[in-house]
Each structure stands twice: as structure tokens, then as C-alpha cells.
């Protein structure tokens, strides 16, 4: 064999040996990089879960508060509605009673009876007619609406309840 060929072969073998040593030194670095990457991404997953859990807890808290508020409004408004219904029924009963009395007085009362009762009947009729049932009912019961919150970190994450017309 020519000496040049042996030199080249020996040189190439030496270079390959050096390259293999470098590669052997790099492989553990890749292992460490991989382990570091896996650990860091696991940490990030934990941070994401914690942040999401915090938001979920805040949303749940807001949901509970809003549902409680709606229930409170419902109980209060139903009681108010019952009160107004009773008031309206009383007014209707008083109007019907006055109407029956007036009709009876006009149909079977004497002129003297009608004259004697005219002023008090007129005053009572005016008093009863001053009560505007529809306005009273409309003003007693505002409507409510729910407005969802846009998801940009408001204090109310879920939304707000608003009484309209009160």
C-alpha cells in the first residue's frame, strides 16, 4: 500500500474518532435539553391549570352571587306583586260596592236619600277613581335584564343584572 493512502486512512480514522467523541459529548446535552424542555412545559401546564382554576372559581363565585341576587329579586318582587294584587282587588271591591250602592240609591232611593248622599258618593267616587291601577302596576314592577360581561377581566366575570325603569 502506498504511504499516502495509509496516511489518509489514518487521518480519516482520527478525524472520525474525534467526531465520534464530540457527538458522544453532545448526546447527553440533548438528553438534558429534552429533560429541561419536558420539565419546563410541565411547569407551564401547571401554571395554565392554576390560572384556569382561579378563573373558574371566580366565575363560579360570580354565578352563585348572581343567582342569589336573582332569587332575592324574585322573592321580593313576587311579594310586591301579591301586595299590589291585593291592593287592586280591594280597589275593585270598593268600586263595585260603590257602584252597587249608587245604582241601588238611584233606582230605589228617594230624592231626599239621593240628595243627602250625593256629596259623599261623589267624594268617594273621585277618591277611588284617582287611583290609576295601570300606572300603579307599571311603576311597581320594573323589568330586569342580564348583560353578560365581555371576557376582559371585569370585576363581574359573568355579567350584571339591571332593573329597567326603576
ChimeraX commands (.cxc) that place a marker at each C-alpha (Angstrom):
marker #1 position 0.00,0.00,0.00 radius 0.5
marker #1 position 1.16,3.40,-0.75 radius 0.5
marker #1 position 2.13,5.51,2.23 radius 0.5
marker #1 position -0.19,8.34,1.17 radius 0.5
marker #1 position -3.16,6.02,1.31 radius 0.5
marker #1 position -2.22,4.90,4.81 radius 0.5
marker #1 position -1.74,8.50,5.93 radius 0.5
marker #1 position -5.13,9.46,4.54 radius 0.5
marker #1 position -6.78,6.42,6.08 radius 0.5
marker #1 position -5.14,7.11,9.44 radius 0.5
marker #1 position -6.06,10.82,9.19 radius 0.5
marker #1 position -9.65,10.00,8.29 radius 0.5
marker #1 position -9.86,7.49,11.13 radius 0.5
marker #1 position -8.51,10.07,13.57 radius 0.5
marker #1 position -11.00,12.66,12.34 radius 0.5
marker #1 position -13.87,10.17,12.65 radius 0.5
marker #1 position -12.71,9.27,16.16 radius 0.5
marker #1 position -12.67,12.97,17.14 radius 0.5
marker #1 position -16.09,13.49,15.59 radius 0.5
marker #1 position -17.47,10.50,17.49 radius 0.5
marker #1 position -16.05,11.89,20.74 radius 0.5
marker #1 position -17.74,15.25,20.05 radius 0.5
marker #1 position -21.02,13.55,19.20 radius 0.5
marker #1 position -20.77,11.43,22.36 radius 0.5
marker #1 position -20.31,14.68,24.29 radius 0.5
marker #1 position -23.33,16.28,22.58 radius 0.5
marker #1 position -25.81,13.42,23.15 radius 0.5
marker #1 position -26.00,13.95,26.92 radius 0.5
marker #1 position -26.60,17.64,26.24 radius 0.5
marker #1 position -29.58,16.70,24.03 radius 0.5
marker #1 position -30.86,14.47,26.83 radius 0.5
marker #1 position -30.53,17.34,29.31 radius 0.5
marker #1 position -32.20,19.76,26.86 radius 0.5
marker #1 position -35.04,17.29,26.38 radius 0.5
marker #1 position -35.47,16.79,30.14 radius 0.5
marker #1 position -35.36,20.56,30.74 radius 0.5
marker #1 position -37.92,21.13,27.97 radius 0.5
marker #1 position -40.28,18.45,29.33 radius 0.5
marker #1 position -39.95,19.83,32.87 radius 0.5
marker #1 position -40.48,23.45,31.79 radius 0.5
marker #1 position -43.53,22.54,29.72 radius 0.5
marker #1 position -44.92,20.54,32.67 radius 0.5
marker #1 position -44.44,23.66,34.83 radius 0.5
marker #1 position -46.23,25.77,32.21 radius 0.5
marker #1 position -49.09,23.26,32.14 radius 0.5
marker #1 position -49.33,23.59,35.91 radius 0.5
marker #1 position -49.38,27.40,35.65 radius 0.5
marker #1 position -52.12,27.23,32.99 radius 0.5
marker #1 position -54.20,24.88,35.13 radius 0.5
marker #1 position -53.76,27.10,38.20 radius 0.5
marker #1 position -54.71,30.25,36.27 radius 0.5
marker #1 position -57.73,28.49,34.74 radius 0.5
marker #1 position -58.78,27.11,38.15 radius 0.5
marker #1 position -58.60,30.63,39.58 radius 0.5
marker #1 position -60.79,31.96,36.78 radius 0.5
marker #1 position -63.22,29.06,37.10 radius 0.5
marker #1 position -63.50,29.71,40.85 radius 0.5
marker #1 position -64.14,33.41,40.18 radius 0.5
marker #1 position -66.77,32.58,37.57 radius 0.5
marker #1 position -68.42,30.10,39.94 radius 0.5
marker #1 position -68.40,32.73,42.71 radius 0.5
marker #1 position -69.95,35.33,40.36 radius 0.5
marker #1 position -72.50,32.80,39.14 radius 0.5
marker #1 position -73.51,31.99,42.70 radius 0.5
marker #1 position -73.74,35.68,43.59 radius 0.5
marker #1 position -75.84,36.46,40.50 radius 0.5
marker #1 position -78.17,33.50,41.02 radius 0.5
marker #1 position -78.61,34.52,44.64 radius 0.5
marker #1 position -79.35,38.09,43.55 radius 0.5
marker #1 position -81.93,36.85,41.03 radius 0.5
marker #1 position -83.57,34.68,43.70 radius 0.5
marker #1 position -83.68,37.61,46.10 radius 0.5
marker #1 position -85.23,39.83,43.42 radius 0.5
marker #1 position -87.75,37.10,42.59 radius 0.5
marker #1 position -88.84,36.68,46.22 radius 0.5
marker #1 position -89.08,40.45,46.75 radius 0.5
marker #1 position -90.94,41.13,43.50 radius 0.5
marker #1 position -93.39,38.26,43.99 radius 0.5
marker #1 position -94.24,39.64,47.43 radius 0.5
marker #1 position -94.66,43.12,45.93 radius 0.5
marker #1 position -96.84,41.71,43.18 radius 0.5
marker #1 position -99.03,39.96,45.73 radius 0.5
marker #1 position -99.34,43.20,47.70 radius 0.5
marker #1 position -100.27,45.20,44.60 radius 0.5
marker #1 position -102.72,42.50,43.50 radius 0.5
marker #1 position -104.41,42.67,46.90 radius 0.5
marker #1 position -104.49,46.46,46.73 radius 0.5
marker #1 position -106.03,46.36,43.25 radius 0.5
marker #1 position -108.58,43.75,44.38 radius 0.5
marker #1 position -109.50,45.97,47.32 radius 0.5
marker #1 position -109.93,48.96,44.99 radius 0.5
marker #1 position -112.05,46.86,42.62 radius 0.5
marker #1 position -114.20,45.65,45.52 radius 0.5
marker #1 position -114.62,49.22,46.77 radius 0.5
marker #1 position -115.53,50.46,43.28 radius 0.5
marker #1 position -118.03,47.63,42.78 radius 0.5
marker #1 position -119.53,48.27,46.21 radius 0.5
marker #1 position -119.85,52.00,45.50 radius 0.5
marker #1 position -121.34,51.25,42.09 radius 0.5
marker #1 position -123.91,48.84,43.56 radius 0.5
marker #1 position -124.81,51.30,46.32 radius 0.5
marker #1 position -125.14,54.16,43.81 radius 0.5
marker #1 position -127.28,52.05,41.46 radius 0.5
marker #1 position -129.48,50.94,44.36 radius 0.5
marker #1 position -129.76,54.51,45.65 radius 0.5
marker #1 position -130.64,55.81,42.17 radius 0.5
marker #1 position -133.14,53.04,41.44 radius 0.5
marker #1 position -134.90,52.73,44.79 radius 0.5
marker #1 position -133.88,55.69,46.92 radius 0.5
marker #1 position -136.00,58.75,47.44 radius 0.5
marker #1 position -134.98,62.14,46.12 radius 0.5
marker #1 position -134.14,63.07,49.67 radius 0.5
marker #1 position -131.88,59.99,50.03 radius 0.5
marker #1 position -130.09,60.82,46.75 radius 0.5
marker #1 position -129.62,64.46,47.75 radius 0.5
marker #1 position -128.31,63.54,51.19 radius 0.5
marker #1 position -125.81,61.02,49.80 radius 0.5
marker #1 position -124.78,62.85,46.63 radius 0.5
marker #1 position -121.81,64.77,48.09 radius 0.5
marker #1 position -120.33,61.82,49.98 radius 0.5
marker #1 position -120.86,59.49,46.99 radius 0.5
marker #1 position -119.21,61.99,44.69 radius 0.5
marker #1 position -116.23,62.43,47.04 radius 0.5
marker #1 position -115.80,58.66,47.44 radius 0.5
marker #1 position -116.08,58.11,43.67 radius 0.5
marker #1 position -113.42,60.78,42.99 radius 0.5
marker #1 position -111.15,59.28,45.63 radius 0.5
marker #1 position -111.49,55.77,44.20 radius 0.5
marker #1 position -111.06,56.94,40.59 radius 0.5
marker #1 position -107.88,58.86,41.42 radius 0.5
marker #1 position -106.10,55.53,41.81 radius 0.5
marker #1 position -104.65,54.74,38.37 radius 0.5
marker #1 position -104.37,50.98,38.54 radius 0.5
marker #1 position -102.33,50.54,35.34 radius 0.5
marker #1 position -99.79,53.24,36.18 radius 0.5
marker #1 position -99.51,51.89,39.71 radius 0.5
marker #1 position -98.84,48.36,38.47 radius 0.5
marker #1 position -96.43,49.52,35.73 radius 0.5
marker #1 position -94.42,51.65,38.15 radius 0.5
marker #1 position -94.35,48.94,40.79 radius 0.5
marker #1 position -92.62,46.35,38.65 radius 0.5
marker #1 position -89.54,47.29,36.67 radius 0.5
marker #1 position -88.28,44.69,34.24 radius 0.5
marker #1 position -84.89,43.12,34.69 radius 0.5
marker #1 position -82.21,42.15,32.26 radius 0.5
marker #1 position -78.96,40.24,32.36 radius 0.5
marker #1 position -75.93,41.55,30.50 radius 0.5
marker #1 position -73.10,39.09,30.02 radius 0.5
marker #1 position -69.66,40.54,30.67 radius 0.5
marker #1 position -67.12,40.57,27.89 radius 0.5
marker #1 position -64.19,38.41,28.86 radius 0.5
marker #1 position -61.57,41.04,29.57 radius 0.5
marker #1 position -61.06,40.83,33.32 radius 0.5
marker #1 position -64.04,42.82,34.63 radius 0.5
marker #1 position -64.85,42.63,38.29 radius 0.5
marker #1 position -68.05,40.79,37.30 radius 0.5
marker #1 position -66.79,37.94,35.17 radius 0.5
marker #1 position -70.22,36.51,34.38 radius 0.5
marker #1 position -72.29,39.68,33.95 radius 0.5
marker #1 position -74.65,42.07,35.67 radius 0.5
marker #1 position -78.37,42.26,36.44 radius 0.5
marker #1 position -80.07,45.56,35.74 radius 0.5
marker #1 position -83.50,46.82,36.77 radius 0.5
marker #1 position -85.00,48.79,33.92 radius 0.5
marker #1 position -87.40,51.60,34.68 radius 0.5
marker #1 position -86.81,51.76,38.42 radius 0.5
marker link #1:1,2 radius 0.2
marker link #1:2,3 radius 0.2
marker link #1:3,4 radius 0.2
marker link #1:4,5 radius 0.2
marker link #1:5,6 radius 0.2
marker link #1:6,7 radius 0.2
marker link #1:7,8 radius 0.2
marker link #1:8,9 radius 0.2
marker link #1:9,10 radius 0.2
marker link #1:10,11 radius 0.2
marker link #1:11,12 radius 0.2
marker link #1:12,13 radius 0.2
marker link #1:13,14 radius 0.2
marker link #1:14,15 radius 0.2
marker link #1:15,16 radius 0.2
marker link #1:16,17 radius 0.2
marker link #1:17,18 radius 0.2
marker link #1:18,19 radius 0.2
marker link #1:19,20 radius 0.2
marker link #1:20,21 radius 0.2
marker link #1:21,22 radius 0.2
marker link #1:22,23 radius 0.2
marker link #1:23,24 radius 0.2
marker link #1:24,25 radius 0.2
marker link #1:25,26 radius 0.2
marker link #1:26,27 radius 0.2
marker link #1:27,28 radius 0.2
marker link #1:28,29 radius 0.2
marker link #1:29,30 radius 0.2
marker link #1:30,31 radius 0.2
marker link #1:31,32 radius 0.2
marker link #1:32,33 radius 0.2
marker link #1:33,34 radius 0.2
marker link #1:34,35 radius 0.2
marker link #1:35,36 radius 0.2
marker link #1:36,37 radius 0.2
marker link #1:37,38 radius 0.2
marker link #1:38,39 radius 0.2
marker link #1:39,40 radius 0.2
marker link #1:40,41 radius 0.2
marker link #1:41,42 radius 0.2
marker link #1:42,43 radius 0.2
marker link #1:43,44 radius 0.2
marker link #1:44,45 radius 0.2
marker link #1:45,46 radius 0.2
marker link #1:46,47 radius 0.2
marker link #1:47,48 radius 0.2
marker link #1:48,49 radius 0.2
marker link #1:49,50 radius 0.2
marker link #1:50,51 radius 0.2
marker link #1:51,52 radius 0.2
marker link #1:52,53 radius 0.2
marker link #1:53,54 radius 0.2
marker link #1:54,55 radius 0.2
marker link #1:55,56 radius 0.2
marker link #1:56,57 radius 0.2
marker link #1:57,58 radius 0.2
marker link #1:58,59 radius 0.2
marker link #1:59,60 radius 0.2
marker link #1:60,61 radius 0.2
marker link #1:61,62 radius 0.2
marker link #1:62,63 radius 0.2
marker link #1:63,64 radius 0.2
marker link #1:64,65 radius 0.2
marker link #1:65,66 radius 0.2
marker link #1:66,67 radius 0.2
marker link #1:67,68 radius 0.2
marker link #1:68,69 radius 0.2
marker link #1:69,70 radius 0.2
marker link #1:70,71 radius 0.2
marker link #1:71,72 radius 0.2
marker link #1:72,73 radius 0.2
marker link #1:73,74 radius 0.2
marker link #1:74,75 radius 0.2
marker link #1:75,76 radius 0.2
marker link #1:76,77 radius 0.2
marker link #1:77,78 radius 0.2
marker link #1:78,79 radius 0.2
marker link #1:79,80 radius 0.2
marker link #1:80,81 radius 0.2
marker link #1:81,82 radius 0.2
marker link #1:82,83 radius 0.2
marker link #1:83,84 radius 0.2
marker link #1:84,85 radius 0.2
marker link #1:85,86 radius 0.2
marker link #1:86,87 radius 0.2
marker link #1:87,88 radius 0.2
marker link #1:88,89 radius 0.2
marker link #1:89,90 radius 0.2
marker link #1:90,91 radius 0.2
marker link #1:91,92 radius 0.2
marker link #1:92,93 radius 0.2
marker link #1:93,94 radius 0.2
marker link #1:94,95 radius 0.2
marker link #1:95,96 radius 0.2
marker link #1:96,97 radius 0.2
marker link #1:97,98 radius 0.2
marker link #1:98,99 radius 0.2
marker link #1:99,100 radius 0.2
marker link #1:100,101 radius 0.2
marker link #1:101,102 radius 0.2
marker link #1:102,103 radius 0.2
marker link #1:103,104 radius 0.2
marker link #1:104,105 radius 0.2
marker link #1:105,106 radius 0.2
marker link #1:106,107 radius 0.2
marker link #1:107,108 radius 0.2
marker link #1:108,109 radius 0.2
marker link #1:109,110 radius 0.2
marker link #1:110,111 radius 0.2
marker link #1:111,112 radius 0.2
marker link #1:112,113 radius 0.2
marker link #1:113,114 radius 0.2
marker link #1:114,115 radius 0.2
marker link #1:115,116 radius 0.2
marker link #1:116,117 radius 0.2
marker link #1:117,118 radius 0.2
marker link #1:118,119 radius 0.2
marker link #1:119,120 radius 0.2
marker link #1:120,121 radius 0.2
marker link #1:121,122 radius 0.2
marker link #1:122,123 radius 0.2
marker link #1:123,124 radius 0.2
marker link #1:124,125 radius 0.2
marker link #1:125,126 radius 0.2
marker link #1:126,127 radius 0.2
marker link #1:127,128 radius 0.2
marker link #1:128,129 radius 0.2
marker link #1:129,130 radius 0.2
marker link #1:130,131 radius 0.2
marker link #1:131,132 radius 0.2
marker link #1:132,133 radius 0.2
marker link #1:133,134 radius 0.2
marker link #1:134,135 radius 0.2
marker link #1:135,136 radius 0.2
marker link #1:136,137 radius 0.2
marker link #1:137,138 radius 0.2
marker link #1:138,139 radius 0.2
marker link #1:139,140 radius 0.2
marker link #1:140,141 radius 0.2
marker link #1:141,142 radius 0.2
marker link #1:142,143 radius 0.2
marker link #1:143,144 radius 0.2
marker link #1:144,145 radius 0.2
marker link #1:145,146 radius 0.2
marker link #1:146,147 radius 0.2
marker link #1:147,148 radius 0.2
marker link #1:148,149 radius 0.2
marker link #1:149,150 radius 0.2
marker link #1:150,151 radius 0.2
marker link #1:151,152 radius 0.2
marker link #1:152,153 radius 0.2
marker link #1:153,154 radius 0.2
marker link #1:154,155 radius 0.2
marker link #1:155,156 radius 0.2
marker link #1:156,157 radius 0.2
marker link #1:157,158 radius 0.2
marker link #1:158,159 radius 0.2
marker link #1:159,160 radius 0.2
marker link #1:160,161 radius 0.2
marker link #1:161,162 radius 0.2
marker link #1:162,163 radius 0.2
marker link #1:163,164 radius 0.2
marker link #1:164,165 radius 0.2
marker link #1:165,166 radius 0.2
view
